[in-house]
Amino acid sequence: MNIRIATLALCSSLLLTACGGDDDMATFELTVTNITSAQPFSPLTAIAAADDFQIFRLAEPASEALEQIAEGGDNSFLLASTEGDERVFATASGMGALMPGMSETLTLSLPVEDLDNAYLSAVTMLVNTNDAITAVHDISLSSLAMGESHRVMARAYDAGTEANSEAQGSIPGPADGGEGFNAERDDTGSVRVHPGVISMAGGKADSVLSEVHRFDNPVAVFSLTRIE
Amino acid sequence: MAECPHGFLSADKIHRVNLMKTLTKAVMAIALTGTAAMSYAAEIDVEITNVTTGTYFTPLLIAAHSDNQVVFEPGAAATAELQAMAEGGDISGIAEALSATGAVLEENPAAGLLMPGASTMVTLNTDNASGNDYLSIVAMLLPTNDGFVGLTHWEIPTEPGVYPIALNAYDAGTEANDEIRGSGAPGEAGLPVPPPLEDMVGMGGTGVSAEAEGFVHVHRGVLGDGDDEGGMSDIGFSQRWLNPVAQVVVTVK
């Protein structure tokens, strides 16, 4: 466990103590671990919402808010889009990039009365790619007893909004330092399972990526625990 | 630890997911009291979505069959019927063998290739064929030598509900993955290139692998290259994939 998690855990327990154990709220901790070789994650977005809320649907076009995350790692548009949405009970954002091998824990609190129809979704970008994300979806919050955890291994998806050119200047992560969001859509047009990156060593001569940036599924572990 | 559906379902299935969530709780309650009534599913919907970015499915075979029928078994050698499907997309042999034992099946619901990102659905009615309690699905992946998307011997739940399944790509192990243009006939080298793929597959590749593996296994993926007129492979980089390659949603009514 790194120091940041320990600090977060300490903060959240202090906060809970300060709240005096509010009986009307249910609180969950979501821990994400980056299990890729060399794909930092953009700041995580976690959303507790009713089951008719979806960040995206497989084989359907990505929203522009998702495109902002998938191409540039910017989750402010998705978070802004949930404001005033009565289906959304709580949101949380990671504090920054999450490096390979590292974990971060977010805390979400929502009224107990909303629990019955509350489901957790979370999404983040693999930043050394054109438009890869990983996500979890539809994890029931009401099914978790106090102290119980639910663990999901998550795969990588291709947002389908930007061609996987791997070209210099097209990837926002540290492997390139290139462009993030671009409104143009020049890819498959819908969200799919990501085909992986090829890299220069893999034979793509104009790729800015090296072989360490390749990945296979799964790419992340999400663990959800009810703590209050 | 609870399992969750993880399929990112489309909008039209949301109400069915809601049904499942309700039913899951009901099933748990029944399981706890130990009074679950055993009954066999009479009708199921099977929706299949190609979730790859650039890989095509040849005509699909979807079958509800008995316990003693096995369409394929990872680790074992492919049957001749599986080989014909995996190398050339010919599902007639598997269909005949299953039909002969009373299986309920649907062939080619997409009326041709199932494109990347596209979906198709079939309804299987097992009313008059009790014992067809297992679901299998196969279709060849193009462009590959003997790759196929597969589900084998999946026990159909008896409880009504919506069940998402992620399907992997398998290699039949019957043909060398040379990744160059050739034949779809069983035992003949190379990959078939039907008209819709003509412009997407390169030519002049020198070949990747020269040896068939001899047993069905999880496909290692295609190598591909960025050279349409040479290189090792006639397959392009844009036709690579990672598992899973299909998302299936089974609705037990």
HADDOCK unambig.tbl for C-alpha pairs under 7 A between the chains (distance, minus, plus):
assign (segid A and resid 52 and name CA) (segid B and resid 14 and name CA) 6.88 0.50 0.50
assign (segid A and resid 57 and name CA) (segid B and resid 8 and name CA) 4.91 0.50 0.50
assign (segid A and resid 57 and name CA) (segid B and resid 9 and name CA) 5.90 0.50 0.50
assign (segid A and resid 57 and name CA) (segid B and resid 10 and name CA) 5.65 0.50 0.50
assign (segid A and resid 58 and name CA) (segid B and resid 8 and name CA) 5.37 0.50 0.50
assign (segid A and resid 58 and name CA) (segid B and resid 9 and name CA) 6.58 0.50 0.50
assign (segid A and resid 58 and name CA) (segid B and resid 10 and name CA) 6.97 0.50 0.50
assign (segid A and resid 59 and name CA) (segid B and resid 51 and name CA) 6.37 0.50 0.50
assign (segid A and resid 59 and name CA) (segid B and resid 117 and name CA) 5.00 0.50 0.50
assign (segid A and resid 137 and name CA) (segid B and resid 6 and name CA) 6.18 0.50 0.50
assign (segid A and resid 137 and name CA) (segid B and resid 8 and name CA) 6.84 0.50 0.50
assign (segid A and resid 138 and name CA) (segid B and resid 5 and name CA) 6.97 0.50 0.50
assign (segid A and resid 138 and name CA) (segid B and resid 6 and name CA) 6.85 0.50 0.50
assign (segid A and resid 139 and name CA) (segid B and resid 4 and name CA) 5.93 0.50 0.50
assign (segid A and resid 150 and name CA) (segid B and resid 1 and name CA) 5.96 0.50 0.50
assign (segid A and resid 150 and name CA) (segid B and resid 2 and name CA) 6.48 0.50 0.50
assign (segid A and resid 188 and name CA) (segid B and resid 53 and name CA) 6.73 0.50 0.50
assign (segid A and resid 192 and name CA) (segid B and resid 51 and name CA) 4.90 0.50 0.50
assign (segid A and resid 192 and name CA) (segid B and resid 52 and name CA) 5.79 0.50 0.50
assign (segid A and resid 192 and name CA) (segid B and resid 53 and name CA) 6.18 0.50 0.50
assign (segid A and resid 192 and name CA) (segid B and resid 117 and name CA) 6.98 0.50 0.50
assign (segid A and resid 193 and name CA) (segid B and resid 51 and name CA) 5.68 0.50 0.50
assign (segid A and resid 193 and name CA) (segid B and resid 52 and name CA) 5.81 0.50 0.50
assign (segid A and resid 193 and name CA) (segid B and resid 244 and name CA) 7.00 0.50 0.50
assign (segid A and resid 194 and name CA) (segid B and resid 241 and name CA) 6.99 0.50 0.50
assign (segid A and resid 194 and name CA) (segid B and resid 242 and name CA) 6.51 0.50 0.50
assign (segid A and resid 195 and name CA) (segid B and resid 53 and name CA) 6.74 0.50 0.50
assign (segid A and resid 195 and name CA) (segid B and resid 240 and name CA) 5.72 0.50 0.50
assign (segid A and resid 195 and name CA) (segid B and resid 241 and name CA) 3.91 0.50 0.50
assign (segid A and resid 195 and name CA) (segid B and resid 242 and name CA) 4.84 0.50 0.50
assign (segid A and resid 196 and name CA) (segid B and resid 241 and name CA) 6.75 0.50 0.50
assign (segid A and resid 196 and name CA) (segid B and resid 242 and name CA) 6.31 0.50 0.50
assign (segid A and resid 203 and name CA) (segid B and resid 225 and name CA) 6.47 0.50 0.50
assign (segid A and resid 204 and name CA) (segid B and resid 226 and name CA) 6.40 0.50 0.50
assign (segid A and resid 216 and name CA) (segid B and resid 242 and name CA) 6.86 0.50 0.50
